[in-house]
Amino acid sequence: MQQRKEVLTWDDVDKLVDHLMPQFELTFDGMIMISRGGIVPGGLLAESMDIQKLLIASVDFPSELEEMERPRLLAWPNFLMFPEDDLLKAERILIMDDVWGSGRTITSVKNRVSAAGGFPYTCVLHFNPYRSLFGTNRPDYFAAITDAYIIYPWEIDRDFNGALL
């Protein structure tokens, strides 16, 4: 069975951001935008919320089995880019990504912020509880629940494998 796809417009994204804004009861000291999906929505939220400290995390998970008996979904993350601990310690940090699918990437970033002494809060535009590997855990903030493969307006010129059209 082929996964349903949903193509969003910029207006759709604006509505998702508008839906997120009233959810924030805290002020945040900074934001970590997860590369690449969290950069555009993170920038929109940072502007709306007047968050000045913007940081980027880039996380990669191995695509091949490292050990024959270990499924790749259980692989350890490789942090290609991550803020220094002193930028996170004792800070309320909003972690932004576009989608919580399996939840591996945003959960890895959240755990690393906690380990640095920060207070992480997770936020996505779309939460897919049907793919999540983390049981009842969910993002602290999300605009919509979906089971679809979401194509954002900044991805329109790409095919579903990431190649330019």
OpenMM code with the backbone's topology and positions (N, CA, C; nanometers):
from openmm import Vec3, app, unit

residues = "MET GLN GLN ARG LYS GLU VAL LEU THR TRP ASP ASP VAL ASP LYS LEU VAL ASP HIS LEU MET PRO GLN PHE GLU LEU THR PHE ASP GLY MET ILE MET ILE SER ARG GLY GLY ILE VAL PRO GLY GLY LEU LEU ALA GLU SER MET ASP ILE GLN LYS LEU LEU ILE ALA SER VAL ASP PHE PRO SER GLU LEU GLU GLU MET GLU ARG PRO ARG LEU LEU ALA TRP PRO ASN PHE LEU MET PHE PRO GLU ASP ASP LEU LEU LYS ALA GLU ARG ILE LEU ILE MET ASP ASP VAL TRP GLY SER GLY ARG THR ILE THR SER VAL LYS ASN ARG VAL SER ALA ALA GLY GLY PHE PRO TYR THR CYS VAL LEU HIS PHE ASN PRO TYR ARG SER LEU PHE GLY THR ASN ARG PRO ASP TYR PHE ALA ALA ILE THR ASP ALA TYR ILE ILE TYR PRO TRP GLU ILE ASP ARG ASP PHE ASN GLY ALA LEU LEU".split()
positions = [
    Vec3(0.0834, -0.1187, 0.0000),
    Vec3(0.0000, 0.0000, 0.0000),
    Vec3(0.0877, 0.1248, 0.0000),
    Vec3(0.0626, 0.2154, -0.0912),
    Vec3(0.1411, 0.3370, -0.1038),
    Vec3(0.0960, 0.4407, -0.0006),
    Vec3(0.1934, 0.5082, 0.0591),
    Vec3(0.1632, 0.6101, 0.1589),
    Vec3(0.1006, 0.7327, 0.0924),
    Vec3(-0.0025, 0.7838, 0.1551),
    Vec3(-0.0695, 0.9046, 0.1078),
    Vec3(0.0258, 1.0224, 0.1169),
    Vec3(0.0244, 1.1080, 0.0152),
    Vec3(0.1091, 1.2272, 0.0118),
    Vec3(0.0214, 1.3518, 0.0186),
    Vec3(0.0728, 1.4520, 0.0862),
    Vec3(0.0005, 1.5785, 0.0982),
    Vec3(0.0968, 1.6920, 0.0648),
    Vec3(0.0629, 1.7719, -0.0346),
    Vec3(0.1453, 1.8849, -0.0771),
    Vec3(0.0880, 2.0119, -0.0153),
    Vec3(0.1721, 2.0839, 0.0591),
    Vec3(0.1285, 2.2055, 0.1275),
    Vec3(0.1696, 2.3309, 0.0513),
    Vec3(0.0931, 2.4355, 0.0704),
    Vec3(0.1256, 2.5672, 0.0161),
    Vec3(0.1854, 2.6526, 0.1283),
    Vec3(0.2373, 2.7681, 0.0911),
    Vec3(0.2872, 2.8609, 0.1926),
    Vec3(0.1736, 2.9061, 0.2839),
    Vec3(0.0547, 2.9210, 0.2295),
    Vec3(-0.0610, 2.9581, 0.3113),
    Vec3(-0.0906, 2.8494, 0.4147),
    Vec3(-0.0781, 2.7231, 0.3750),
    Vec3(-0.0970, 2.6120, 0.4696),
    Vec3(0.0043, 2.6207, 0.5837),
    Vec3(0.1291, 2.6505, 0.5495),
    Vec3(0.2343, 2.6615, 0.6509),
    Vec3(0.2045, 2.7781, 0.7453),
    Vec3(0.1611, 2.8921, 0.6911),
    Vec3(0.1236, 3.0062, 0.7752),
    Vec3(0.0146, 2.9675, 0.8742),
    Vec3(-0.0829, 2.8912, 0.8292),
    Vec3(-0.1913, 2.8475, 0.9184),
    Vec3(-0.1397, 2.7540, 1.0269),
    Vec3(-0.0447, 2.6673, 0.9936),
    Vec3(0.0144, 2.5785, 1.0940),
    Vec3(0.0902, 2.6583, 1.1991),
    Vec3(0.1664, 2.7580, 1.1554),
    Vec3(0.2392, 2.8440, 1.2500),
    Vec3(0.1393, 2.9199, 1.3375),
    Vec3(0.0325, 2.9708, 1.2777),
    Vec3(-0.0719, 3.0404, 1.3544),
    Vec3(-0.1357, 2.9481, 1.4572),
    Vec3(-0.1466, 2.8201, 1.4240),
    Vec3(-0.2039, 2.7234, 1.5176),
    Vec3(-0.1084, 2.6941, 1.6339),
    Vec3(0.0218, 2.7015, 1.6071),
    Vec3(0.1215, 2.6770, 1.7122),
    Vec3(0.1308, 2.7918, 1.8123),
    Vec3(0.1236, 2.9139, 1.7661),
    Vec3(0.1527, 3.0302, 1.8493),
    Vec3(0.0775, 3.0334, 1.9831),
    Vec3(-0.0542, 3.0090, 1.9865),
    Vec3(-0.1224, 3.0147, 2.1165),
    Vec3(-0.0832, 2.9021, 2.2129),
    Vec3(-0.0166, 2.8004, 2.1637),
    Vec3(0.0234, 2.6890, 2.2502),
    Vec3(0.1395, 2.7247, 2.3423),
    Vec3(0.2188, 2.8240, 2.3055),
    Vec3(0.3395, 2.8570, 2.3812),
    Vec3(0.3052, 2.9426, 2.5020),
    Vec3(0.3150, 2.8807, 2.6196),
    Vec3(0.2911, 2.9534, 2.7447),
    Vec3(0.4222, 3.0010, 2.8062),
    Vec3(0.5331, 2.9479, 2.7567),
    Vec3(0.6659, 2.9838, 2.8060),
    Vec3(0.7321, 3.0798, 2.7093),
    Vec3(0.8346, 3.1468, 2.7591),
    Vec3(0.9256, 3.2151, 2.6680),
    Vec3(1.0511, 3.1283, 2.6632),
    Vec3(1.1166, 3.1296, 2.5502),
    Vec3(1.2333, 3.0451, 2.5306),
    Vec3(1.3577, 3.1320, 2.5194),
    Vec3(1.4677, 3.0786, 2.5731),
    Vec3(1.5950, 3.1498, 2.5675),
    Vec3(1.6621, 3.1329, 2.4320),
    Vec3(1.6262, 3.0275, 2.3621),
    Vec3(1.6860, 3.0010, 2.2325),
    Vec3(1.6114, 2.8911, 2.1599),
    Vec3(1.6513, 2.8707, 2.0359),
    Vec3(1.5897, 2.7679, 1.9531),
    Vec3(1.6988, 2.6906, 1.8804),
    Vec3(1.6820, 2.5589, 1.8767),
    Vec3(1.7644, 2.4750, 1.7908),
    Vec3(1.6764, 2.4305, 1.6753),
    Vec3(1.7189, 2.4656, 1.5550),
    Vec3(1.6484, 2.4226, 1.4346),
    Vec3(1.7229, 2.3007, 1.3808),
    Vec3(1.6497, 2.1931, 1.3601),
    Vec3(1.7119, 2.0711, 1.3095),
    Vec3(1.7239, 2.0814, 1.1581),
    Vec3(1.8465, 2.0662, 1.1120),
    Vec3(1.8737, 2.0753, 0.9689),
    Vec3(1.8284, 1.9463, 0.9007),
    Vec3(1.7619, 1.9589, 0.7929),
    Vec3(1.7257, 2.0740, 0.7151),
    Vec3(1.5802, 2.1111, 0.7384),
    Vec3(1.4978, 2.0142, 0.7750),
    Vec3(1.3539, 2.0365, 0.7824),
    Vec3(1.3073, 2.1427, 0.8787),
    Vec3(1.3802, 2.1651, 0.9868),
    Vec3(1.3360, 2.2604, 1.0869),
    Vec3(1.3790, 2.4040, 1.0629),
    Vec3(1.4608, 2.4273, 0.9610),
    Vec3(1.5153, 2.5618, 0.9407),
    Vec3(1.4076, 2.6618, 0.8973),
    Vec3(1.3275, 2.6286, 0.7979),
    Vec3(1.2260, 2.7241, 0.7504),
    Vec3(1.1173, 2.7455, 0.8559),
    Vec3(1.0542, 2.6400, 0.9085),
    Vec3(0.9518, 2.6668, 1.0104),
    Vec3(1.0115, 2.7278, 1.1370),
    Vec3(1.1346, 2.6912, 1.1707),
    Vec3(1.2006, 2.7509, 1.2866),
    Vec3(1.2220, 2.8995, 1.2682),
    Vec3(1.2623, 2.9397, 1.1483),
    Vec3(1.2805, 3.0819, 1.1196),
    Vec3(1.1503, 3.1587, 1.1298),
    Vec3(1.0425, 3.0991, 1.0799),
    Vec3(0.9112, 3.1643, 1.0894),
    Vec3(0.8688, 3.1810, 1.2351),
    Vec3(0.8867, 3.0750, 1.3146),
    Vec3(0.8495, 3.0835, 1.4566),
    Vec3(0.9401, 3.1790, 1.5334),
    Vec3(1.0702, 3.1741, 1.5055),
    Vec3(1.1637, 3.2624, 1.5756),
    Vec3(1.1270, 3.4084, 1.5528),
    Vec3(1.0886, 3.4412, 1.4302),
    Vec3(1.0474, 3.5784, 1.3989),
    Vec3(0.9203, 3.6149, 1.4751),
    Vec3(0.8233, 3.5242, 1.4751),
    Vec3(0.6956, 3.5500, 1.5433),
    Vec3(0.7115, 3.5603, 1.6948),
    Vec3(0.8058, 3.4834, 1.7502),
    Vec3(0.8239, 3.4773, 1.8947),
    Vec3(0.9379, 3.5657, 1.9442),
    Vec3(1.0064, 3.6342, 1.8520),
    Vec3(1.1200, 3.7197, 1.8837),
    Vec3(1.2297, 3.6433, 1.9582),
    Vec3(1.2614, 3.5230, 1.9103),
    Vec3(1.3727, 3.4450, 1.9647),
    Vec3(1.4985, 3.4862, 1.8896),
    Vec3(1.5973, 3.5344, 1.9641),
    Vec3(1.7205, 3.5859, 1.9040),
    Vec3(1.8304, 3.4800, 1.8921),
    Vec3(1.8371, 3.3896, 1.9891),
    Vec3(1.9433, 3.2884, 1.9900),
    Vec3(1.8984, 3.1703, 1.9054),
    Vec3(1.9490, 3.1638, 1.7817),
    Vec3(1.9119, 3.0578, 1.6878),
    Vec3(2.0328, 2.9687, 1.6636),
    Vec3(2.0127, 2.8398, 1.6871),
    Vec3(2.1198, 2.7417, 1.6751),
    Vec3(2.0754, 2.6303, 1.5804),
    Vec3(2.1712, 2.5544, 1.5294),
    Vec3(2.1381, 2.4474, 1.4359),
    Vec3(2.1995, 2.3168, 1.4834),
    Vec3(2.1213, 2.2103, 1.4691),
    Vec3(2.1702, 2.0742, 1.4928),
    Vec3(2.1507, 1.9954, 1.3641),
    Vec3(2.2504, 1.9190, 1.3288),
    Vec3(2.2411, 1.8315, 1.2124),
    Vec3(2.2720, 1.6905, 1.2601),
    Vec3(2.1785, 1.5991, 1.2357),
    Vec3(2.1886, 1.4625, 1.2865),
    Vec3(2.1747, 1.3650, 1.1712),
    Vec3(2.2591, 1.2636, 1.1712),
    Vec3(2.2531, 1.1605, 1.0687),
    Vec3(2.2431, 1.0247, 1.1373),
    Vec3(2.1628, 0.9391, 1.0802),
    Vec3(2.1539, 0.8017, 1.1273),
    Vec3(2.2078, 0.7113, 1.0173),
    Vec3(2.2897, 0.6121, 1.0519),
    Vec3(2.3429, 0.5215, 0.9499),
    Vec3(2.2302, 0.4554, 0.8707),
    Vec3(2.2516, 0.4443, 0.7385),
    Vec3(2.1487, 0.3833, 0.6546),
    Vec3(2.1695, 0.2339, 0.6388),
    Vec3(2.2870, 0.1874, 0.6714),
    Vec3(2.3165, 0.0444, 0.6599),
    Vec3(2.3253, -0.0153, 0.7997),
    Vec3(2.3114, -0.1461, 0.8063),
    Vec3(2.3274, -0.2151, 0.9340),
    Vec3(2.4729, -0.2060, 0.9789),
    Vec3(2.4938, -0.1620, 1.1007),
    Vec3(2.6297, -0.1608, 1.1545),
    Vec3(2.6669, -0.3001, 1.2021),
    Vec3(2.5707, -0.3677, 1.2567),
    Vec3(2.5896, -0.5056, 1.3008),
    Vec3(2.4757, -0.5849, 1.2398),
    Vec3(2.5037, -0.7014, 1.1948),
    Vec3(2.4032, -0.7808, 1.1233),
    Vec3(2.2773, -0.8045, 1.2064),
    Vec3(2.2910, -0.8185, 1.3362),
    Vec3(2.1732, -0.8488, 1.4187),
    Vec3(2.1008, -0.7245, 1.4695),
    Vec3(2.1526, -0.6068, 1.4382),
    Vec3(2.0954, -0.4837, 1.4912),
    Vec3(2.0207, -0.4066, 1.3828),
    Vec3(1.8907, -0.3893, 1.3958),
    Vec3(1.8161, -0.3129, 1.2952),
    Vec3(1.8641, -0.1678, 1.2887),
    Vec3(1.8570, -0.1068, 1.1699),
    Vec3(1.9084, 0.0293, 1.1551),
    Vec3(1.8288, 0.1309, 1.2352),
    Vec3(1.7017, 0.1020, 1.2698),
    Vec3(1.6242, 0.1964, 1.3502),
    Vec3(1.6795, 0.2106, 1.4908),
    Vec3(1.7633, 0.1169, 1.5324),
    Vec3(1.8226, 0.1241, 1.6655),
    Vec3(1.9634, 0.1824, 1.6636),
    Vec3(2.0079, 0.2289, 1.5471),
    Vec3(2.1430, 0.2833, 1.5325),
    Vec3(2.1591, 0.4122, 1.6137),
    Vec3(2.2822, 0.4371, 1.6590),
    Vec3(2.3135, 0.5598, 1.7317),
    Vec3(2.3223, 0.6767, 1.6348),
    Vec3(2.2798, 0.7953, 1.6787),
    Vec3(2.2883, 0.9123, 1.5902),
    Vec3(2.4318, 0.9609, 1.5772),
    Vec3(2.4603, 1.0189, 1.4629),
    Vec3(2.5869, 1.0861, 1.4391),
    Vec3(2.5549, 1.2356, 1.4302),
    Vec3(2.6035, 1.3133, 1.5261),
    Vec3(2.5789, 1.4574, 1.5265),
    Vec3(2.6832, 1.5250, 1.4380),
    Vec3(2.6391, 1.5712, 1.3221),
    Vec3(2.7285, 1.6387, 1.2289),
    Vec3(2.7561, 1.7818, 1.2730),
    Vec3(2.6565, 1.8412, 1.3412),
    Vec3(2.6677, 1.9781, 1.3919),
    Vec3(2.5799, 1.9864, 1.5165),
    Vec3(2.6337, 2.0477, 1.6217),
    Vec3(2.5548, 2.0648, 1.7436),
    Vec3(2.6140, 2.1798, 1.8243),
    Vec3(2.5267, 2.2624, 1.8861),
    Vec3(2.5770, 2.3762, 1.9651),
    Vec3(2.6601, 2.3308, 2.0856),
    Vec3(2.7518, 2.4148, 2.1246),
    Vec3(2.8337, 2.3891, 2.2433),
    Vec3(2.7457, 2.3872, 2.3685),
    Vec3(2.7833, 2.3046, 2.4647),
    Vec3(2.7056, 2.2894, 2.5876),
    Vec3(2.6820, 2.4219, 2.6597),
    Vec3(2.7808, 2.5120, 2.6592),
    Vec3(2.7657, 2.6378, 2.7335),
    Vec3(2.6566, 2.7271, 2.6743),
    Vec3(2.6160, 2.7033, 2.5498),
    Vec3(2.5048, 2.7783, 2.4900),
    Vec3(2.3690, 2.7244, 2.5343),
    Vec3(2.3687, 2.6061, 2.5955),
    Vec3(2.2440, 2.5382, 2.6308),
    Vec3(2.2196, 2.5287, 2.7813),
    Vec3(2.3260, 2.5298, 2.8584),
    Vec3(2.3159, 2.5084, 3.0029),
    Vec3(2.2216, 2.6093, 3.0682),
    Vec3(2.1240, 2.5573, 3.1429),
    Vec3(2.0254, 2.6356, 3.2182),
    Vec3(1.9346, 2.7196, 3.1282),
    Vec3(1.9289, 2.6890, 3.0008),
    Vec3(1.8471, 2.7641, 2.9049),
    Vec3(1.7238, 2.6830, 2.8649),
    Vec3(1.6116, 2.7528, 2.8455),
    Vec3(1.4909, 2.6903, 2.7887),
    Vec3(1.5071, 2.6941, 2.6372),
    Vec3(1.5190, 2.5756, 2.5779),
    Vec3(1.5494, 2.5654, 2.4350),
    Vec3(1.4326, 2.4994, 2.3623),
    Vec3(1.3797, 2.5692, 2.2629),
    Vec3(1.2764, 2.5133, 2.1762),
    Vec3(1.3468, 2.4426, 2.0608),
    Vec3(1.3194, 2.3148, 2.0441),
    Vec3(1.3792, 2.2349, 1.9368),
    Vec3(1.2759, 2.2220, 1.8260),
    Vec3(1.3111, 2.2685, 1.7060),
    Vec3(1.2154, 2.2761, 1.5953),
    Vec3(1.2545, 2.1848, 1.4805),
    Vec3(1.1558, 2.1060, 1.4355),
    Vec3(1.1708, 2.0264, 1.3140),
    Vec3(1.0392, 2.0323, 1.2384),
    Vec3(1.0399, 1.9895, 1.1144),
    Vec3(0.9163, 1.9937, 1.0372),
    Vec3(0.8208, 1.8812, 1.0782),
    Vec3(0.8729, 1.7586, 1.0910),
    Vec3(0.7878, 1.6417, 1.1157),
    Vec3(0.8473, 1.5544, 1.2259),
    Vec3(0.7619, 1.5017, 1.3112),
    Vec3(0.7989, 1.3931, 1.4015),
    Vec3(0.7438, 1.2683, 1.3348),
    Vec3(0.8322, 1.1945, 1.2655),
    Vec3(0.7937, 1.0672, 1.2050),
    Vec3(0.8278, 0.9571, 1.3036),
    Vec3(0.9464, 0.9010, 1.2915),
    Vec3(0.9901, 0.8003, 1.3884),
    Vec3(1.0191, 0.8660, 1.5228),
    Vec3(1.0577, 0.9932, 1.5204),
    Vec3(1.0912, 1.0658, 1.6431),
    Vec3(1.2370, 1.0529, 1.6835),
    Vec3(1.3149, 0.9758, 1.6072),
    Vec3(1.4556, 0.9525, 1.6449),
    Vec3(1.5382, 1.0806, 1.6470),
    Vec3(1.5264, 1.1623, 1.5437),
    Vec3(1.6122, 1.2806, 1.5334),
    Vec3(1.5823, 1.3802, 1.6439),
    Vec3(1.4576, 1.4195, 1.6587),
    Vec3(1.4245, 1.5225, 1.7576),
    Vec3(1.4473, 1.4721, 1.9006),
    Vec3(1.4252, 1.3436, 1.9237),
    Vec3(1.4498, 1.2869, 2.0568),
    Vec3(1.5996, 1.2843, 2.0872),
    Vec3(1.6821, 1.2561, 1.9867),
    Vec3(1.8278, 1.2589, 2.0057),
    Vec3(1.8751, 1.3989, 2.0422),
    Vec3(1.8211, 1.4999, 1.9736),
    Vec3(1.8579, 1.6385, 2.0023),
    Vec3(1.8093, 1.6763, 2.1423),
    Vec3(1.6868, 1.6391, 2.1750),
    Vec3(1.6308, 1.6687, 2.3076),
    Vec3(1.7200, 1.6094, 2.4171),
    Vec3(1.7599, 1.4848, 2.4015),
    Vec3(1.8429, 1.4197, 2.5025),
    Vec3(1.9795, 1.4867, 2.5157),
    Vec3(2.0325, 1.5322, 2.4057),
    Vec3(2.1633, 1.5988, 2.4105),
    Vec3(2.1525, 1.7361, 2.4775),
    Vec3(2.0429, 1.8083, 2.4548),
    Vec3(2.0208, 1.9357, 2.5237),
    Vec3(2.0089, 1.9108, 2.6745),
    Vec3(1.9342, 1.8096, 2.7122),
    Vec3(1.9217, 1.7740, 2.8551),
    Vec3(2.0577, 1.7406, 2.9155),
    Vec3(2.1371, 1.6629, 2.8438),
    Vec3(2.2698, 1.6241, 2.8932),
    Vec3(2.3603, 1.7454, 2.9117),
    Vec3(2.3368, 1.8508, 2.8333),
    Vec3(2.4160, 1.9739, 2.8452),
    Vec3(2.3660, 2.0634, 2.9584),
    Vec3(2.2580, 2.0223, 3.0253),
    Vec3(2.2036, 2.1021, 3.1350),
    Vec3(2.0956, 2.1993, 3.0930),
    Vec3(2.0481, 2.1864, 2.9679),
    Vec3(1.9412, 2.2727, 2.9194),
    Vec3(1.8043, 2.2122, 2.9447),
    Vec3(1.7017, 2.2901, 2.9175),
    Vec3(1.5635, 2.2475, 2.9342),
    Vec3(1.4972, 2.2446, 2.7965),
    Vec3(1.4922, 2.1256, 2.7340),
    Vec3(1.4428, 2.1158, 2.5966),
    Vec3(1.2914, 2.1035, 2.5867),
    Vec3(1.2373, 2.1662, 2.4837),
    Vec3(1.0954, 2.1546, 2.4486),
    Vec3(1.0908, 2.1278, 2.2991),
    Vec3(1.0146, 2.0271, 2.2592),
    Vec3(1.0117, 1.9882, 2.1182),
    Vec3(0.8896, 2.0449, 2.0472),
    Vec3(0.9089, 2.0807, 1.9199),
    Vec3(0.8024, 2.1404, 1.8410),
    Vec3(0.8164, 2.0965, 1.6951),
    Vec3(0.7045, 2.0571, 1.6349),
    Vec3(0.7011, 2.0206, 1.4930),
    Vec3(0.5737, 2.0742, 1.4301),
    Vec3(0.5768, 2.0872, 1.2995),
    Vec3(0.4535, 2.1221, 1.2294),
    Vec3(0.3599, 2.0018, 1.2254),
    Vec3(0.4149, 1.8833, 1.1953),
    Vec3(0.3335, 1.7624, 1.1824),
    Vec3(0.3849, 1.6506, 1.2709),
    Vec3(0.2929, 1.5884, 1.3425),
    Vec3(0.3227, 1.4738, 1.4285),
    Vec3(0.2552, 1.3519, 1.3682),
    Vec3(0.3346, 1.2464, 1.3432),
    Vec3(0.2814, 1.1213, 1.2901),
    Vec3(0.2919, 1.0139, 1.3983),
    Vec3(0.1872, 0.9980, 1.4797),
    Vec3(0.1937, 0.9015, 1.5896),
    Vec3(0.1991, 0.7569, 1.5413),
    Vec3(0.1642, 0.7335, 1.4173),
    Vec3(0.1589, 0.5982, 1.3623),
    Vec3(0.2976, 0.5462, 1.3272),
    Vec3(0.3963, 0.6355, 1.3108),
    Vec3(0.5334, 0.5966, 1.2791),
    Vec3(0.6272, 0.6101, 1.3978),
    Vec3(0.5827, 0.6761, 1.5040),
    Vec3(0.6704, 0.7058, 1.6167),
    Vec3(0.7222, 0.5784, 1.6818),
    Vec3(0.8513, 0.5798, 1.7131),
    Vec3(0.9157, 0.4679, 1.7823),
    Vec3(0.9143, 0.4862, 1.9334),
    Vec3(0.8491, 0.5919, 1.9823),
    Vec3(0.8590, 0.6284, 2.1229),
    Vec3(0.7279, 0.6156, 2.1984),
    Vec3(0.6464, 0.5187, 2.1596),
    Vec3(0.5230, 0.4884, 2.2329),
    Vec3(0.4331, 0.6089, 2.2472),
    Vec3(0.4026, 0.6432, 2.3712),
    Vec3(0.3111, 0.7542, 2.3970),
    Vec3(0.3819, 0.8896, 2.4022),
    Vec3(0.5157, 0.8909, 2.3910),
    Vec3(0.5871, 1.0190, 2.3858),
    Vec3(0.5484, 1.0926, 2.2597),
    Vec3(0.5386, 1.2220, 2.2732),
    Vec3(0.4987, 1.3062, 2.1606),
    Vec3(0.5654, 1.4413, 2.1742),
    Vec3(0.5625, 1.5212, 2.0678),
    Vec3(0.6215, 1.6545, 2.0782),
    Vec3(0.5475, 1.7387, 2.1824),
    Vec3(0.6187, 1.8307, 2.2443),
    Vec3(0.5537, 1.9213, 2.3393),
    Vec3(0.4548, 2.0121, 2.2674),
    Vec3(0.4889, 2.0496, 2.1444),
    Vec3(0.4031, 2.1365, 2.0644),
    Vec3(0.3982, 2.0822, 1.9216),
    Vec3(0.2796, 2.0773, 1.8644),
    Vec3(0.2655, 2.0401, 1.7237),
    Vec3(0.1396, 2.1037, 1.6685),
    Vec3(0.1410, 2.1291, 1.5376),
    Vec3(0.0295, 2.1982, 1.4741),
    Vec3(-0.0750, 2.1024, 1.4195),
    Vec3(-0.0327, 1.9821, 1.3766),
    Vec3(-0.1276, 1.8881, 1.3158),
    Vec3(-0.0790, 1.7451, 1.3350),
    Vec3(-0.1739, 1.6539, 1.3366),
    Vec3(-0.1465, 1.5100, 1.3375),
    Vec3(-0.1739, 1.4584, 1.1972),
    Vec3(-0.0863, 1.3709, 1.1487),
    Vec3(-0.1034, 1.3188, 1.0131),
    Vec3(-0.0499, 1.1774, 1.0021),
    Vec3(-0.0955, 1.1074, 0.8997),
    Vec3(-0.0359, 0.9791, 0.8624),
    Vec3(0.0216, 0.9889, 0.7213),
    Vec3(0.0180, 1.1081, 0.6627),
    Vec3(0.0618, 1.1304, 0.5247),
    Vec3(0.2098, 1.1654, 0.5188),
    Vec3(0.2657, 1.1460, 0.4006),
    Vec3(0.3988, 1.1968, 0.3694),
    Vec3(0.3789, 1.3420, 0.3272),
    Vec3(0.4339, 1.4365, 0.4048),
    Vec3(0.4111, 1.5789, 0.3825),
    Vec3(0.5194, 1.6351, 0.2912),
    Vec3(0.4765, 1.7125, 0.1919),
    Vec3(0.5683, 1.7825, 0.1034),
    Vec3(0.5449, 1.9316, 0.1256),
    Vec3(0.6456, 1.9979, 0.1834),
    Vec3(0.6349, 2.1394, 0.2164),
    Vec3(0.6665, 2.2248, 0.0941),
    Vec3(0.6230, 2.3505, 0.0941),
    Vec3(0.6446, 2.4350, -0.0246),
    Vec3(0.7920, 2.4552, -0.0589),
    Vec3(0.8802, 2.4487, 0.0383),
    Vec3(1.0231, 2.4629, 0.0108),
    Vec3(1.0823, 2.3351, -0.0476),
    Vec3(1.0023, 2.2287, -0.0583),
    Vec3(1.0474, 2.1018, -0.1166),
    Vec3(0.9828, 2.0732, -0.2524),
    Vec3(0.8997, 2.1598, -0.3009),
    Vec3(0.8194, 2.1354, -0.4211),
    Vec3(0.9039, 2.0982, -0.5426),
    Vec3(1.0229, 2.1572, -0.5578),
    Vec3(1.1061, 2.1302, -0.6747),
    Vec3(1.1900, 2.0036, -0.6612),
    Vec3(1.1565, 1.9191, -0.5662),
    Vec3(1.2310, 1.7944, -0.5462),
    Vec3(1.1369, 1.6764, -0.5635),
    Vec3(1.1930, 1.5659, -0.6095),
    Vec3(1.1111, 1.4452, -0.6130),
    Vec3(1.1115, 1.3837, -0.4733),
    Vec3(1.0479, 1.2709, -0.4549),
    Vec3(1.0326, 1.2130, -0.3216),
    Vec3(1.1615, 1.1474, -0.2702),
    Vec3(1.2629, 1.1395, -0.3542),
    Vec3(1.3921, 1.0861, -0.3115),
    Vec3(1.4933, 1.1967, -0.2845),
    Vec3(1.4504, 1.3227, -0.2991),
    Vec3(1.5373, 1.4352, -0.2681),
    Vec3(1.6138, 1.4914, -0.3863),
    Vec3(1.6014, 1.4328, -0.5044),
    Vec3(1.6730, 1.4836, -0.6222),
    Vec3(1.5980, 1.6036, -0.6803),
    Vec3(1.6736, 1.6992, -0.7336),
    Vec3(1.6108, 1.8142, -0.7986),
    Vec3(1.5396, 1.7690, -0.9242),
    Vec3(1.4228, 1.8274, -0.9468),
    Vec3(1.3462, 1.7955, -1.0692),
    Vec3(1.3870, 1.8840, -1.1837),
] * unit.nanometer
topology = app.Topology()
chain = topology.addChain("A")
for resn in residues:
    res = topology.addResidue(resn, chain)
    for name in ("N", "CA", "C"):
        topology.addAtom(name, app.Element.getBySymbol(name[0]), res)
